[in-house]
Amino acid sequence: MRGRKPSGPEVVDEMTGSEQARLRVKTVLQTMTGELRVQEACAVLELSEQRFDQLRVELLQAAIEALETKPAGRRPQSTEDAEITNLKQQVAELEGQLQTALLRAELAVTLPRRGMVAKKS
C-alpha cells in the first residue's frame, strides 16, 4: 500500500482532553470500526449499554455539528453588540458636551463681563 497509513481510533491518544474523555471517544470509535463489541466497550468504560448508546449518539451529534458548513468571513455583529457600540459613542459625546459646559461655566464665573454697565434712569 502506498501513501500515508490510515489512522484509526488510536489517533485520539494524541489529542488534548481528559484521559476519561479520550478513552470514551476511542472506545466508541473502536466499536464502530469493529475492533470491540458493544458489551466489551461497556466493560472497559464500566457503563450500561443504554448509557453507552447515549454517549455514542452525543459524540456523533457533536461531530456533525462541528462539521456543519459555516458562512465564510467574520460573523455579523449582533444587534446587542451594535447597540453597545452605539451607547458607548453616545456616552463619549455626552462626556464631551459635559466638559464643554463645565468649562463655559467656569469661564463665565472667572472672566469679567465687558460692556455690561448698569444704566441708571
N, CA, C and O atoms as a GROMACS GRO file, in nm:
protein
  484
    1MET      N    1   0.085  -0.118   0.000
    1MET     CA    2   0.000   0.000   0.000
    1MET      C    3   0.089   0.124   0.000
    1MET      O    4   0.187   0.131   0.075
    2ARG      N    5   0.055   0.220  -0.083
    2ARG     CA    6   0.132   0.343  -0.094
    2ARG      C    7   0.063   0.456  -0.019
    2ARG      O    8  -0.058   0.450   0.005
    3GLY      N    9   0.139   0.557   0.016
    3GLY     CA   10   0.081   0.674   0.082
    3GLY      C   11   0.080   0.661   0.233
    3GLY      O   12   0.144   0.573   0.292
    4ARG      N   13   0.008   0.749   0.292
    4ARG     CA   14   0.000   0.756   0.437
    4ARG      C   15  -0.082   0.640   0.492
    4ARG      O   16  -0.185   0.602   0.435
    5LYS      N   17  -0.035   0.583   0.601
    5LYS     CA   18  -0.107   0.476   0.667
    5LYS      C   19  -0.234   0.534   0.730
    5LYS      O   20  -0.228   0.637   0.797
    6PRO      N   21  -0.348   0.469   0.709
    6PRO     CA   22  -0.471   0.522   0.767
    6PRO      C   23  -0.465   0.521   0.920
    6PRO      O   24  -0.414   0.427   0.982
    7SER      N   25  -0.517   0.627   0.978
    7SER     CA   26  -0.519   0.632   1.124
    7SER      C   27  -0.656   0.587   1.172
    7SER      O   28  -0.758   0.611   1.106
    8GLY      N   29  -0.657   0.524   1.284
    8GLY     CA   30  -0.781   0.474   1.341
    8GLY      C   31  -0.806   0.537   1.477
    8GLY      O   32  -0.762   0.649   1.502
    9PRO      N   33  -0.875   0.466   1.562
    9PRO     CA   34  -0.909   0.519   1.695
    9PRO      C   35  -0.787   0.561   1.778
    9PRO      O   36  -0.800   0.642   1.869
   10GLU      N   37  -0.669   0.505   1.746
   10GLU     CA   38  -0.550   0.540   1.826
   10GLU      C   39  -0.508   0.685   1.808
   10GLU      O   40  -0.430   0.736   1.888
   11VAL      N   41  -0.558   0.753   1.705
   11VAL     CA   42  -0.524   0.894   1.686
   11VAL      C   43  -0.576   0.978   1.803
   11VAL      O   44  -0.523   1.086   1.830
   12VAL      N   45  -0.678   0.930   1.872
   12VAL     CA   46  -0.735   1.001   1.987
   12VAL      C   47  -0.632   1.015   2.099
   12VAL      O   48  -0.636   1.111   2.175
   13ASP      N   49  -0.540   0.918   2.109
   13ASP     CA   50  -0.438   0.922   2.215
   13ASP      C   51  -0.351   1.047   2.206
   13ASP      O   52  -0.296   1.090   2.307
   14GLU      N   53  -0.338   1.104   2.087
   14GLU     CA   54  -0.250   1.220   2.067
   14GLU      C   55  -0.324   1.353   2.085
   14GLU      O   56  -0.263   1.459   2.075
   15MET      N   57  -0.453   1.347   2.111
   15MET     CA   58  -0.532   1.469   2.121
   15MET      C   59  -0.540   1.521   2.264
   15MET      O   60  -0.511   1.449   2.360
   16THR      N   61  -0.579   1.647   2.276
   16THR     CA   62  -0.593   1.707   2.408
   16THR      C   63  -0.729   1.669   2.466
   16THR      O   64  -0.822   1.639   2.393
   17GLY      N   65  -0.738   1.672   2.594
   17GLY     CA   66  -0.861   1.638   2.665
   17GLY      C   67  -0.828   1.548   2.782
   17GLY      O   68  -0.717   1.497   2.794
   18SER      N   69  -0.926   1.529   2.867
   18SER     CA   70  -0.903   1.444   2.984
   18SER      C   71  -0.885   1.299   2.940
   18SER      O   72  -0.929   1.259   2.832
   19GLU      N   73  -0.820   1.223   3.024
   19GLU     CA   74  -0.796   1.082   2.995
   19GLU      C   75  -0.928   1.007   2.977
   19GLU      O   76  -0.941   0.924   2.888
   20GLN      N   77  -1.026   1.039   3.062
   20GLN     CA   78  -1.156   0.972   3.055
   20GLN      C   79  -1.228   1.004   2.924
   20GLN      O   80  -1.284   0.914   2.860
   21ALA      N   81  -1.226   1.130   2.883
   21ALA     CA   82  -1.294   1.170   2.759
   21ALA      C   83  -1.228   1.104   2.638
   21ALA      O   84  -1.296   1.054   2.549
   22ARG      N   85  -1.095   1.103   2.636
   22ARG     CA   86  -1.024   1.039   2.524
   22ARG      C   87  -1.052   0.889   2.520
   22ARG      O   88  -1.067   0.832   2.412
   23LEU      N   89  -1.058   0.825   2.637
   23LEU     CA   90  -1.088   0.681   2.643
   23LEU      C   91  -1.228   0.654   2.589
   23LEU      O   92  -1.250   0.558   2.516
   24ARG      N   93  -1.323   0.739   2.626
   24ARG     CA   94  -1.460   0.721   2.579
   24ARG      C   95  -1.468   0.734   2.427
   24ARG      O   96  -1.530   0.650   2.360
   25VAL      N   97  -1.406   0.839   2.372
   25VAL     CA   98  -1.410   0.858   2.226
   25VAL      C   99  -1.343   0.741   2.156
   25VAL      O  100  -1.396   0.687   2.059
   26LYS      N  101  -1.227   0.702   2.205
   26LYS     CA  102  -1.153   0.592   2.142
   26LYS      C  103  -1.235   0.463   2.147
   26LYS      O  104  -1.238   0.389   2.049
   27THR      N  105  -1.299   0.437   2.258
   27THR     CA  106  -1.377   0.314   2.272
   27THR      C  107  -1.498   0.315   2.179
   27THR      O  108  -1.530   0.213   2.118
   28VAL      N  109  -1.565   0.428   2.168
   28VAL     CA  110  -1.679   0.438   2.076
   28VAL      C  111  -1.630   0.413   1.933
   28VAL      O  112  -1.694   0.339   1.858
   29LEU      N  113  -1.518   0.474   1.896
   29LEU     CA  114  -1.465   0.453   1.761
   29LEU      C  115  -1.426   0.307   1.739
   29LEU      O  116  -1.445   0.254   1.630
   30GLN      N  117  -1.373   0.244   1.841
   30GLN     CA  118  -1.336   0.102   1.827
   30GLN      C  119  -1.458   0.014   1.803
   30GLN      O  120  -1.449  -0.085   1.731
   31THR      N  121  -1.571   0.049   1.862
   31THR     CA  122  -1.693  -0.029   1.834
   31THR      C  123  -1.741  -0.003   1.692
   31THR      O  124  -1.797  -0.093   1.628
   32MET      N  125  -1.720   0.116   1.641
   32MET     CA  126  -1.765   0.149   1.506
   32MET      C  127  -1.676   0.087   1.399
   32MET      O  128  -1.721   0.059   1.288
   33THR      N  129  -1.548   0.064   1.432
   33THR     CA  130  -1.458   0.000   1.336
   33THR      C  131  -1.458  -0.152   1.350
   33THR      O  132  -1.394  -0.222   1.272
   34GLY      N  133  -1.529  -0.201   1.448
   34GLY     CA  134  -1.537  -0.346   1.466
   34GLY      C  135  -1.427  -0.404   1.552
   34GLY      O  136  -1.418  -0.527   1.565
   35GLU      N  137  -1.343  -0.320   1.612
   35GLU     CA  138  -1.237  -0.370   1.699
   35GLU      C  139  -1.292  -0.422   1.831
   35GLU      O  140  -1.237  -0.516   1.890
   36LEU      N  141  -1.402  -0.362   1.878
   36LEU     CA  142  -1.465  -0.403   2.004
   36LEU      C  143  -1.614  -0.424   1.982
   36LEU      O  144  -1.676  -0.358   1.899
   37ARG      N  145  -1.669  -0.516   2.058
   37ARG     CA  146  -1.814  -0.531   2.061
   37ARG      C  147  -1.867  -0.433   2.166
   37ARG      O  148  -1.793  -0.388   2.253
   38VAL      N  149  -1.995  -0.400   2.156
   38VAL     CA  150  -2.056  -0.305   2.248
   38VAL      C  151  -2.043  -0.354   2.392
   38VAL      O  152  -2.014  -0.275   2.482
   39GLN      N  153  -2.064  -0.483   2.414
   39GLN     CA  154  -2.053  -0.537   2.551
   39GLN      C  155  -1.911  -0.520   2.604
   39GLN      O  156  -1.892  -0.490   2.722
   40GLU      N  157  -1.812  -0.540   2.520
   40GLU     CA  158  -1.672  -0.521   2.562
   40GLU      C  159  -1.645  -0.374   2.594
   40GLU      O  160  -1.578  -0.342   2.692
   41ALA      N  161  -1.698  -0.286   2.511
   41ALA     CA  162  -1.679  -0.142   2.533
   41ALA      C  163  -1.744  -0.100   2.665
   41ALA      O  164  -1.690  -0.018   2.739
   42CYS      N  165  -1.862  -0.157   2.692
   42CYS     CA  166  -1.931  -0.125   2.819
   42CYS      C  167  -1.848  -0.170   2.938
   42CYS      O  168  -1.843  -0.102   3.041
   43ALA      N  169  -1.782  -0.285   2.925
   43ALA     CA  170  -1.697  -0.336   3.033
   43ALA      C  171  -1.576  -0.245   3.053
   43ALA      O  172  -1.537  -0.216   3.166
   44VAL      N  173  -1.515  -0.201   2.943
   44VAL     CA  174  -1.398  -0.112   2.951
   44VAL      C  175  -1.435   0.019   3.019
   44VAL      O  176  -1.362   0.069   3.105
   45LEU      N  177  -1.551   0.074   2.981
   45LEU     CA  178  -1.592   0.205   3.034
   45LEU      C  179  -1.674   0.195   3.162
   45LEU      O  180  -1.707   0.296   3.224
   46GLU      N  181  -1.707   0.074   3.201
   46GLU     CA  182  -1.790   0.049   3.319
   46GLU      C  183  -1.924   0.123   3.308
   46GLU      O  184  -1.964   0.197   3.398
   47LEU      N  185  -1.991   0.101   3.195
   47LEU     CA  186  -2.119   0.165   3.167
   47LEU      C  187  -2.221   0.061   3.125
   47LEU      O  188  -2.186  -0.049   3.082
   48SER      N  189  -2.348   0.096   3.139
   48SER     CA  190  -2.454   0.009   3.086
   48SER      C  191  -2.462   0.032   2.935
   48SER      O  192  -2.410   0.130   2.883
   49GLU      N  193  -2.528  -0.060   2.866
   49GLU     CA  194  -2.543  -0.045   2.721
   49GLU      C  195  -2.625   0.079   2.686
   49GLU      O  196  -2.598   0.146   2.586
   50GLN      N  197  -2.724   0.110   2.769
   50GLN     CA  198  -2.806   0.229   2.743
   50GLN      C  199  -2.722   0.356   2.751
   50GLN      O  200  -2.731   0.444   2.665
   51ARG      N  201  -2.639   0.365   2.856
   51ARG     CA  202  -2.553   0.484   2.871
   51ARG      C  203  -2.450   0.491   2.759
   51ARG      O  204  -2.419   0.599   2.710
   52PHE      N  205  -2.398   0.375   2.718
   52PHE     CA  206  -2.302   0.372   2.608
   52PHE      C  207  -2.368   0.424   2.480
   52PHE      O  208  -2.307   0.501   2.406
   53ASP      N  209  -2.492   0.381   2.455
   53ASP     CA  210  -2.563   0.430   2.337
   53ASP      C  211  -2.583   0.581   2.343
   53ASP      O  212  -2.572   0.649   2.242
   54GLN      N  213  -2.612   0.633   2.462
   54GLN     CA  214  -2.626   0.778   2.479
   54GLN      C  215  -2.496   0.849   2.445
   54GLN      O  216  -2.496   0.950   2.374
   55LEU      N  217  -2.384   0.796   2.495
   55LEU     CA  218  -2.254   0.857   2.466
   55LEU      C  219  -2.225   0.856   2.317
   55LEU      O  220  -2.176   0.954   2.262
   56ARG      N  221  -2.255   0.744   2.252
   56ARG     CA  222  -2.228   0.733   2.109
   56ARG      C  223  -2.310   0.837   2.033
   56ARG      O  224  -2.257   0.903   1.943
   57VAL      N  225  -2.437   0.852   2.067
   57VAL     CA  226  -2.522   0.950   1.999
   57VAL      C  227  -2.470   1.092   2.025
   57VAL      O  228  -2.464   1.173   1.933
   58GLU      N  229  -2.432   1.122   2.148
   58GLU     CA  230  -2.378   1.255   2.182
   58GLU      C  231  -2.251   1.283   2.102
   58GLU      O  232  -2.232   1.394   2.051
   59LEU      N  233  -2.163   1.185   2.093
   59LEU     CA  234  -2.038   1.201   2.020
   59LEU      C  235  -2.064   1.228   1.873
   59LEU      O  236  -2.005   1.319   1.815
   60LEU      N  237  -2.151   1.150   1.813
   60LEU     CA  238  -2.178   1.166   1.671
   60LEU      C  239  -2.252   1.298   1.644
   60LEU      O  240  -2.226   1.363   1.543
   61GLN      N  241  -2.343   1.336   1.733
   61GLN     CA  242  -2.414   1.463   1.715
   61GLN      C  243  -2.317   1.581   1.725
   61GLN      O  244  -2.325   1.675   1.646
   62ALA      N  245  -2.225   1.576   1.821
   62ALA     CA  246  -2.125   1.683   1.836
   62ALA      C  247  -2.035   1.690   1.712
   62ALA      O  248  -1.999   1.798   1.668
   63ALA      N  249  -2.000   1.574   1.658
   63ALA     CA  250  -1.916   1.572   1.538
   63ALA      C  251  -1.990   1.633   1.420
   63ALA      O  252  -1.932   1.711   1.344
   64ILE      N  253  -2.116   1.600   1.405
   64ILE     CA  254  -2.195   1.655   1.294
   64ILE      C  255  -2.206   1.807   1.308
   64ILE      O  256  -2.188   1.880   1.211
   65GLU      N  257  -2.236   1.854   1.428
   65GLU     CA  258  -2.249   1.998   1.450
   65GLU      C  259  -2.117   2.071   1.425
   65GLU      O  260  -2.116   2.181   1.371
   66ALA      N  261  -2.007   2.010   1.464
   66ALA     CA  262  -1.876   2.073   1.445
   66ALA      C  263  -1.838   2.081   1.298
   66ALA      O  264  -1.761   2.169   1.258
   67LEU      N  265  -1.891   1.990   1.217
   67LEU     CA  266  -1.854   1.986   1.076
   67LEU      C  267  -1.956   2.051   0.984
   67LEU      O  268  -1.943   2.044   0.861
   68GLU      N  269  -2.058   2.114   1.041
   68GLU     CA  270  -2.154   2.187   0.958
   68GLU      C  271  -2.082   2.301   0.888
   68GLU      O  272  -1.993   2.364   0.945
   69THR      N  273  -2.121   2.327   0.763
   69THR     CA  274  -2.059   2.438   0.691
   69THR      C  275  -2.107   2.569   0.752
   69THR      O  276  -2.223   2.585   0.789
   70LYS      N  277  -2.015   2.661   0.760
   70LYS     CA  278  -2.044   2.792   0.817
   70LYS      C  279  -2.012   2.898   0.712
   70LYS      O  280  -1.926   2.876   0.628
   71PRO      N  281  -2.081   3.010   0.717
   71PRO     CA  282  -2.052   3.115   0.619
   71PRO      C  283  -1.909   3.165   0.635
   71PRO      O  284  -1.856   3.175   0.746
   72ALA      N  285  -1.848   3.197   0.522
   72ALA     CA  286  -1.709   3.246   0.523
   72ALA      C  287  -1.705   3.387   0.580
   72ALA      O  288  -1.802   3.461   0.574
   73GLY      N  289  -1.591   3.423   0.636
   73GLY     CA  290  -1.570   3.557   0.687
   73GLY      C  291  -1.615   3.573   0.831
   73GLY      O  292  -1.655   3.477   0.898
   74ARG      N  293  -1.608   3.696   0.876
   74ARG     CA  294  -1.648   3.726   1.013
   74ARG      C  295  -1.798   3.712   1.028
   74ARG      O  296  -1.875   3.735   0.935
   75ARG      N  297  -1.836   3.675   1.146
   75ARG     CA  298  -1.980   3.665   1.170
   75ARG      C  299  -2.031   3.807   1.190
   75ARG      O  300  -1.962   3.890   1.249
   76PRO      N  301  -2.153   3.834   1.142
   76PRO     CA  302  -2.205   3.970   1.155
   76PRO      C  303  -2.223   4.011   1.300
   76PRO      O  304  -2.249   3.929   1.388
   77GLN      N  305  -2.206   4.140   1.322
   77GLN     CA  306  -2.219   4.192   1.457
   77GLN      C  307  -2.364   4.178   1.501
   77GLN      O  308  -2.456   4.215   1.428
   78SER      N  309  -2.382   4.125   1.619
   78SER     CA  310  -2.518   4.106   1.668
   78SER      C  311  -2.580   4.242   1.701
   78SER      O  312  -2.510   4.342   1.715
   79THR      N  313  -2.712   4.244   1.712
   79THR     CA  314  -2.778   4.371   1.743
   79THR      C  315  -2.737   4.420   1.881
   79THR      O  316  -2.730   4.541   1.904
   80GLU      N  317  -2.709   4.328   1.973
   80GLU     CA  318  -2.663   4.368   2.106
   80GLU      C  319  -2.527   4.437   2.096
   80GLU      O  320  -2.506   4.541   2.158
   81ASP      N  321  -2.435   4.378   2.018
   81ASP     CA  322  -2.302   4.438   2.002
   81ASP      C  323  -2.314   4.576   1.938
   81ASP      O  324  -2.244   4.670   1.978
   82ALA      N  325  -2.402   4.589   1.839
   82ALA     CA  326  -2.419   4.717   1.772
   82ALA      C  327  -2.477   4.819   1.869
   82ALA      O  328  -2.438   4.936   1.867
   83GLU      N  329  -2.571   4.776   1.952
   83GLU     CA  330  -2.632   4.867   2.050
   83GLU      C  331  -2.529   4.912   2.153
   83GLU      O  332  -2.527   5.029   2.191
   84ILE      N  333  -2.444   4.821   2.198
   84ILE     CA  334  -2.340   4.856   2.294
   84ILE      C  335  -2.244   4.958   2.234
   84ILE      O  336  -2.207   5.055   2.299
   85THR      N  337  -2.204   4.937   2.109
   85THR     CA  338  -2.115   5.029   2.041
   85THR      C  339  -2.180   5.167   2.029
   85THR      O  340  -2.116   5.269   2.053
   86ASN      N  341  -2.308   5.168   1.992
   86ASN     CA  342  -2.382   5.293   1.979
   86ASN      C  343  -2.389   5.367   2.112
   86ASN      O  344  -2.367   5.488   2.119
   87LEU      N  345  -2.419   5.293   2.219
   87LEU     CA  346  -2.428   5.356   2.352
   87LEU      C  347  -2.292   5.409   2.398
   87LEU      O  348  -2.287   5.514   2.461
   88LYS      N  349  -2.186   5.339   2.368
   88LYS     CA  350  -2.052   5.390   2.404
   88LYS      C  351  -2.022   5.520   2.332
   88LYS      O  352  -1.963   5.611   2.390
   89GLN      N  353  -2.063   5.530   2.204
   89GLN     CA  354  -2.043   5.654   2.130
   89GLN      C  355  -2.124   5.768   2.192
   89GLN      O  356  -2.076   5.880   2.204
   90GLN      N  357  -2.247   5.738   2.230
   90GLN     CA  358  -2.332   5.840   2.293
   90GLN      C  359  -2.271   5.888   2.425
   90GLN      O  360  -2.271   6.008   2.453
   91VAL      N  361  -2.220   5.796   2.504
   91VAL     CA  362  -2.157   5.833   2.632
   91VAL      C  363  -2.037   5.924   2.607
   91VAL      O  364  -2.019   6.023   2.677
   92ALA      N  365  -1.955   5.890   2.507
   92ALA     CA  366  -1.838   5.972   2.477
   92ALA      C  367  -1.880   6.112   2.434
   92ALA      O  368  -1.819   6.210   2.476
   93GLU      N  369  -1.984   6.122   2.351
   93GLU     CA  370  -2.033   6.253   2.307
   93GLU      C  371  -2.086   6.334   2.425
   93GLU      O  372  -2.056   6.453   2.438
   94LEU      N  373  -2.163   6.270   2.511
   94LEU     CA  374  -2.220   6.340   2.627
   94LEU      C  375  -2.112   6.384   2.724
   94LEU      O  376  -2.122   6.492   2.784
   95GLU      N  377  -2.009   6.303   2.742
   95GLU     CA  378  -1.898   6.343   2.829
   95GLU      C  379  -1.827   6.466   2.772
   95GLU      O  380  -1.787   6.556   2.846
   96GLY      N  381  -1.812   6.468   2.640
   96GLY     CA  382  -1.751   6.584   2.576
   96GLY      C  383  -1.836   6.709   2.594
   96GLY      O  384  -1.783   6.816   2.623
   97GLN      N  385  -1.967   6.695   2.579
   97GLN     CA  386  -2.058   6.808   2.599
   97GLN      C  387  -2.054   6.856   2.745
   97GLN      O  388  -2.060   6.976   2.771
   98LEU      N  389  -2.045   6.762   2.839
   98LEU     CA  390  -2.038   6.798   2.980
   98LEU      C  391  -1.911   6.879   3.009
   98LEU      O  392  -1.916   6.980   3.079
   99GLN      N  393  -1.799   6.833   2.955
   99GLN     CA  394  -1.673   6.905   2.976
   99GLN      C  395  -1.680   7.047   2.918
   99GLN      O  396  -1.630   7.142   2.979
  100THR      N  397  -1.742   7.060   2.802
  100THR     CA  398  -1.758   7.193   2.740
  100THR      C  399  -1.845   7.283   2.827
  100THR      O  400  -1.812   7.400   2.849
  101ALA      N  401  -1.956   7.229   2.878
  101ALA     CA  402  -2.046   7.307   2.964
  101ALA      C  403  -1.976   7.348   3.093
  101ALA      O  404  -1.991   7.462   3.138
  102LEU      N  405  -1.899   7.258   3.152
  102LEU     CA  406  -1.826   7.292   3.275
  102LEU      C  407  -1.723   7.401   3.249
  102LEU      O  408  -1.707   7.492   3.331
  103LEU      N  409  -1.654   7.392   3.138
  103LEU     CA  410  -1.554   7.493   3.103
  103LEU      C  411  -1.621   7.629   3.080
  103LEU      O  412  -1.570   7.731   3.126
  104ARG      N  413  -1.732   7.631   3.011
  104ARG     CA  414  -1.805   7.756   2.989
  104ARG      C  415  -1.852   7.816   3.122
  104ARG      O  416  -1.842   7.937   3.142
  105ALA      N  417  -1.901   7.734   3.210
  105ALA     CA  418  -1.948   7.784   3.340
  105ALA      C  419  -1.831   7.842   3.419
  105ALA      O  420  -1.844   7.947   3.482
  106GLU      N  421  -1.718   7.774   3.417
  106GLU     CA  422  -1.600   7.824   3.488
  106GLU      C  423  -1.553   7.955   3.429
  106GLU      O  424  -1.516   8.047   3.503
  107LEU      N  425  -1.554   7.966   3.297
  107LEU     CA  426  -1.513   8.090   3.231
  107LEU      C  427  -1.611   8.203   3.265
  107LEU      O  428  -1.569   8.316   3.287
  108ALA      N  429  -1.738   8.174   3.268
  108ALA     CA  430  -1.840   8.275   3.297
  108ALA      C  431  -1.822   8.332   3.437
  108ALA      O  432  -1.848   8.450   3.460
  109VAL      N  433  -1.778   8.249   3.532
  109VAL     CA  434  -1.761   8.294   3.669
  109VAL      C  435  -1.633   8.374   3.683
  109VAL      O  436  -1.630   8.474   3.755
  110THR      N  437  -1.527   8.334   3.616
  110THR     CA  438  -1.396   8.395   3.638
  110THR      C  439  -1.369   8.517   3.552
  110THR      O  440  -1.295   8.605   3.595
  111LEU      N  441  -1.424   8.526   3.434
  111LEU     CA  442  -1.394   8.639   3.345
  111LEU      C  443  -1.489   8.755   3.374
  111LEU      O  444  -1.609   8.735   3.395
  112PRO      N  445  -1.432   8.878   3.374
  112PRO     CA  446  -1.520   8.993   3.395
  112PRO      C  447  -1.606   9.015   3.271
  112PRO      O  448  -1.566   8.985   3.158
  113ARG      N  449  -1.723   9.066   3.294
  113ARG     CA  450  -1.812   9.093   3.183
  113ARG      C  451  -1.783   9.231   3.128
  113ARG      O  452  -1.779   9.328   3.204
  114ARG      N  453  -1.764   9.241   3.002
  114ARG     CA  454  -1.738   9.370   2.938
  114ARG      C  455  -1.865   9.423   2.874
  114ARG      O  456  -1.951   9.350   2.826
  115GLY      N  457  -1.872   9.553   2.878
  115GLY     CA  458  -1.986   9.618   2.813
  115GLY      C  459  -2.115   9.604   2.891
  115GLY      O  460  -2.221   9.643   2.843
  116MET      N  461  -2.106   9.549   3.008
  116MET     CA  462  -2.225   9.532   3.088
  116MET      C  463  -2.221   9.637   3.201
  116MET      O  464  -2.193   9.604   3.316
  117VAL      N  465  -2.248   9.759   3.167
  117VAL     CA  466  -2.251   9.867   3.265
  117VAL      C  467  -2.396   9.894   3.298
  117VAL      O  468  -2.480   9.910   3.210
  118ALA      N  469  -2.423   9.898   3.423
  118ALA     CA  470  -2.560   9.919   3.464
  118ALA      C  471  -2.600  10.063   3.438
  118ALA      O  472  -2.531  10.155   3.482
  119LYS      N  473  -2.708  10.084   3.369
  119LYS     CA  474  -2.756  10.219   3.336
  119LYS      C  475  -2.864  10.258   3.437
  119LYS      O  476  -2.955  10.181   3.467
  120LYS      N  477  -2.850  10.380   3.488
  120LYS     CA  478  -2.950  10.432   3.580
  120LYS      C  479  -3.038  10.530   3.504
  120LYS      O  480  -2.990  10.610   3.424
  121SER      N  481  -3.164  10.522   3.530
  121SER     CA  482  -3.251  10.615   3.463
  121SER      C  483  -3.302  10.723   3.555
  121SER      O  484  -3.378  10.810   3.512
   0.00000   0.00000   0.00000
